[in-house]
Amino acid sequence: MNKTVDLAVSGTWFRAMTIYGKVMIGDEAFEFYNEKNVEDYIQIPWDQITYVVADVHFKGKYIPRFEIRTKKDGKFIFITKDPKKTLRAIRKYVPADHMRQALGVWDTIKLFFTRKKK
């Protein structure tokens, strides 16, 4: 789908089982290809991505995974060899207000207790 590739890095896609392959970020889409089965791939065009949510720990020193949320198809969770470089490459195509940091453990607990009951 991409005409030019900005970044190609090893990655993992969490589906029902973990799938190892390559993440490619280009001018048209975010792409993931399986290493063992080339026909097993996913292509997410930039206009279909609503949010990119990253788990950030230790003030940005450790990013274990990130999630891509789309308009139609739901959520996709990925891990890459170099997540900071990957997220910087994604930032070229996804607006900054659509790049989010996931809630931490304490933020989730606080939200649970401060939420109003219906």
ABEGO torsion letter per residue (X at the ends): XBABBABBBBBBBBBABBBBBBBBBBAABBBBBBAABAABBBBBBAAABABBBBBBBGGGABBABBBBBBAAAEBBBBBBABAAAAAAAAAAABBAAABBBBBBAAAAAAAAAABBBX
